[in-house]
Amino acid sequence: MAAVHNPSQNNLLAALPAAEFERLAPHFELAALPLGSSVYSPGEQLQHAFFPTSAVVSLHYVLESGATAETAGVGHEGVVGVSLFMGGDTTSSSAVVQATGHAYRLERHVLMQEFHRAGLLQRLLLRYTQALMTQMTQTAACNRHHSVEQRLCRWLLLAVDRSSGRELVMTHELVAGMLGVRREGVTEAAGRLQQAGCISYRRGHIAVLDRAKLATRACECYAVVRKESARLLSDVRYRQETPA
């Protein structure tokens, strides 16, 4: 059975009042985002904002050597392309699909036209940007001060929060690239988590078996990001869909 797609599967779009949503609805374009595909590259002029519904996009910083590390992830809770409405148009980071799925894209001039109306969309986007900044700064602190195992736990918990299930299609090599560590370090940490009953893994797949236990082994960074996101969007009320 084909999946049913709806822009309201994205939390930001689901929170828009009916009038704002209906102005934008004709302009939403459903986009399939395959694993590993690039949403944008460093220095590229952004033409669209992407509102993920089932895909997860990883924001990376790319060094001159070609090495990368994830600064944040974006799923159905947010939007990819904040530099569009923050006035930058381009960014020094890249955005790569971490989990296959879909997103609704919106052309830049349509987004900016609605943003400048100074309605709820503007407030939602600015609050989400603050939450994204919290995630980025916490990731920087986490990468400096916490162990590979703690960082892996944080990353897995955030990935599961954005996923429809508890199994992630992800190799140790790709996770290592996200965390900016050696693959062997991820393999060792994942082995310990599997022995503890937190996760199971096979080639290309990682499944979270005991989320609560995984949370106890994570550093405080996961809770900080979750708490700040909840605080910033705590008063959001989602639009009730009218039955067909």
C-alpha positions as CSV (number, residue, x, y, z in Angstrom):
1,M,0.0,0.0,0.0
2,A,1.4,3.4,-1.0
3,A,2.3,5.7,1.9
4,V,0.0,8.7,2.4
5,H,1.9,12.0,2.4
6,N,0.7,15.2,4.1
7,P,2.6,18.4,4.8
8,S,1.1,18.3,8.3
9,Q,3.4,15.3,9.1
10,N,6.0,18.1,9.7
11,N,5.5,19.6,13.1
12,L,6.1,23.2,12.0
13,L,3.6,23.0,9.2
14,A,1.1,21.2,11.4
15,A,1.1,24.2,13.8
16,L,0.2,26.8,11.2
17,P,-3.3,28.3,11.4
18,A,-5.6,27.3,8.6
19,A,-5.3,30.6,6.7
20,E,-1.5,30.5,6.7
21,F,-1.4,26.9,5.8
22,E,-3.9,27.3,2.9
23,R,-1.9,30.1,1.4
24,L,1.2,27.9,1.3
25,A,-0.4,24.6,0.5
26,P,-0.5,25.0,-3.4
27,H,3.3,25.7,-3.3
28,F,4.4,22.6,-1.4
29,E,6.2,20.1,-3.5
30,L,6.7,16.6,-2.2
31,A,10.4,15.5,-2.6
32,A,11.8,12.0,-2.1
33,L,15.2,12.2,-0.3
34,P,17.3,9.0,-0.8
35,L,19.9,8.0,1.7
36,G,23.2,9.9,1.2
37,S,21.8,12.5,-1.2
38,S,22.8,16.1,-0.8
39,V,20.2,18.7,0.0
40,Y,22.7,21.6,-0.3
41,S,26.5,22.0,-0.4
42,P,28.8,24.6,1.2
43,G,28.5,28.0,-0.5
44,E,25.6,26.9,-2.6
45,Q,22.8,29.5,-3.2
46,L,19.7,28.0,-1.5
47,Q,16.6,27.9,-3.6
48,H,14.2,25.9,-1.4
49,A,13.5,25.2,2.3
50,F,12.8,21.6,3.1
51,F,10.3,20.5,5.7
52,P,11.0,16.8,6.4
53,T,8.1,14.5,7.1
54,S,9.8,11.1,7.2
55,A,13.4,11.9,6.1
56,V,16.2,12.9,8.5
57,V,18.8,15.3,7.3
58,S,22.2,15.7,8.8
59,L,23.9,19.1,8.9
60,H,27.7,18.8,8.5
61,Y,30.7,21.0,8.5
62,V,33.3,19.9,5.9
63,L,37.0,20.5,6.5
64,E,39.5,21.2,3.7
65,S,40.8,17.6,4.2
66,G,37.4,16.3,3.3
67,A,36.7,15.1,6.9
68,T,33.2,15.9,8.2
69,A,31.4,16.0,11.5
70,E,27.7,16.5,12.2
71,T,26.6,19.7,13.9
72,A,22.9,18.9,14.0
73,G,20.1,16.7,12.6
74,V,16.7,17.8,11.3
75,G,13.7,15.6,11.1
76,H,9.9,16.1,11.2
77,E,10.3,18.6,14.0
78,G,12.0,21.2,11.8
79,V,13.2,22.7,8.6
80,V,16.3,22.6,6.5
81,G,17.5,25.9,5.1
82,V,17.3,28.4,8.0
83,S,19.9,30.6,6.2
84,L,17.1,31.6,3.8
85,F,15.0,33.4,6.3
86,M,18.0,34.5,8.5
87,G,19.3,36.5,5.6
88,G,22.4,34.5,4.7
89,D,21.2,32.8,1.6
90,T,24.3,30.5,1.6
91,T,26.0,28.5,4.4
92,S,29.4,27.0,5.0
93,S,27.9,23.7,6.0
94,S,26.4,20.9,4.0
95,A,23.1,19.0,4.4
96,V,23.0,15.3,3.6
97,V,20.2,12.8,4.0
98,Q,20.8,10.6,7.0
99,A,17.6,8.5,6.8
100,T,15.6,7.9,3.6
101,G,12.2,9.5,3.4
102,H,10.3,12.5,2.2
103,A,10.1,16.2,2.7
104,Y,8.0,19.1,1.4
105,R,10.0,21.8,-0.3
106,L,9.0,25.4,-0.6
107,E,10.5,27.8,-3.1
108,R,12.5,30.6,-1.4
109,H,10.4,33.6,-2.6
110,V,7.2,32.0,-1.4
111,L,8.7,31.2,2.0
112,M,10.1,34.8,2.4
113,Q,6.8,36.3,1.3
114,E,5.0,34.5,4.1
115,F,7.8,35.1,6.6
116,H,7.6,38.9,6.1
117,R,3.9,38.8,6.9
118,A,5.1,38.4,10.5
119,G,2.5,35.8,11.3
120,L,2.9,32.5,13.2
121,L,5.2,31.0,10.5
122,Q,7.8,33.7,11.3
123,R,7.6,33.0,15.1
124,L,7.8,29.3,14.6
125,L,10.8,29.5,12.3
126,L,12.7,31.8,14.7
127,R,12.0,29.6,17.7
128,Y,13.0,26.5,15.8
129,T,16.2,28.3,14.8
130,Q,17.0,29.0,18.4
131,A,16.4,25.3,19.2
132,L,18.7,24.3,16.3
133,M,21.4,26.6,17.7
134,T,21.1,24.9,21.1
135,Q,21.6,21.6,19.4
136,M,24.7,22.8,17.5
137,T,26.3,24.4,20.6
138,Q,25.6,21.3,22.7
139,T,27.0,19.0,20.1
140,A,30.2,21.1,20.1
141,A,30.5,20.8,23.9
142,C,29.6,17.1,23.8
143,N,32.3,16.3,21.1
144,R,34.9,18.0,23.3
145,H,34.1,16.6,26.7
146,H,32.2,13.3,26.5
147,S,33.2,9.7,25.5
148,V,32.4,8.1,22.2
149,E,29.9,5.8,24.0
150,Q,28.0,8.8,25.5
151,R,28.0,10.6,22.2
152,L,26.8,7.5,20.4
153,C,23.9,7.2,22.9
154,R,23.0,10.8,22.4
155,W,23.1,10.5,18.7
156,L,21.0,7.3,18.7
157,L,18.3,8.8,21.0
158,L,18.0,11.9,18.8
159,A,17.8,9.7,15.6
160,V,15.1,7.5,17.1
161,D,13.1,10.6,18.1
162,R,13.0,11.6,14.5
163,S,12.2,8.1,13.2
164,S,8.9,6.3,12.8
165,G,10.5,3.1,14.3
166,R,13.4,2.0,16.4
167,E,15.6,0.6,13.7
168,L,18.0,2.8,11.8
169,V,19.6,2.0,8.4
170,M,23.1,3.1,9.2
171,T,26.6,1.6,9.1
172,H,29.2,2.1,11.8
173,E,31.3,4.0,9.2
174,L,28.5,6.5,8.6
175,V,27.9,7.0,12.3
176,A,31.6,7.5,12.8
177,G,31.5,10.3,10.2
178,M,28.5,11.9,12.0
179,L,30.4,11.9,15.3
180,G,33.8,12.8,13.8
181,V,35.5,9.7,15.3
182,R,37.2,6.6,14.0
183,R,35.0,3.7,12.9
184,E,36.8,1.4,15.4
185,G,35.7,3.6,18.2
186,V,32.0,3.4,17.2
187,T,32.3,-0.4,16.8
188,E,33.7,-0.8,20.3
189,A,31.1,1.5,21.8
190,A,28.3,-0.2,19.9
191,G,29.5,-3.6,21.1
192,R,29.3,-2.5,24.7
193,L,25.8,-1.2,24.2
194,Q,24.7,-4.4,22.6
195,Q,26.2,-6.5,25.4
196,A,24.2,-4.3,27.9
197,G,21.0,-5.0,25.9
198,C,20.5,-1.4,24.8
199,I,20.8,-2.0,21.1
200,S,21.3,-4.7,18.5
201,Y,23.1,-4.3,15.2
202,R,23.8,-6.2,12.0
203,R,25.4,-4.9,8.9
204,G,23.9,-1.6,7.9
205,H,21.2,-1.7,10.7
206,I,21.1,-0.5,14.3
207,A,18.0,-1.2,16.4
208,V,17.3,0.4,19.8
209,L,16.0,-2.3,22.1
210,D,15.9,-0.5,25.5
211,R,15.4,3.2,25.1
212,A,15.3,3.9,28.8
213,K,18.6,2.1,29.4
214,L,20.2,3.9,26.5
215,A,19.2,7.2,28.0
216,T,20.9,6.3,31.3
217,R,24.2,5.8,29.5
218,A,24.0,9.0,27.5
219,C,25.5,12.3,28.6
220,E,23.4,15.2,29.7
221,C,23.5,16.8,26.3
222,Y,20.5,14.8,25.0
223,A,18.3,16.0,27.8
224,V,19.5,19.6,27.4
225,V,18.5,19.6,23.7
226,R,15.1,17.9,24.3
227,K,14.3,20.3,27.2
228,E,15.2,23.4,25.3
229,S,13.2,22.4,22.2
230,A,10.2,21.6,24.4
231,R,10.5,25.0,26.1
232,L,10.7,27.0,22.9
233,L,7.7,25.2,21.3
234,S,5.7,24.4,24.4
235,D,2.8,26.7,23.5
236,V,2.5,25.4,20.0
237,R,-1.0,24.2,19.2
238,Y,-1.4,21.9,16.2
239,R,-4.1,22.6,13.6
240,Q,-6.9,20.1,13.7
241,E,-7.4,18.5,10.3
242,T,-11.0,18.5,9.0
243,P,-12.2,14.9,8.3
244,A,-12.6,14.1,4.6
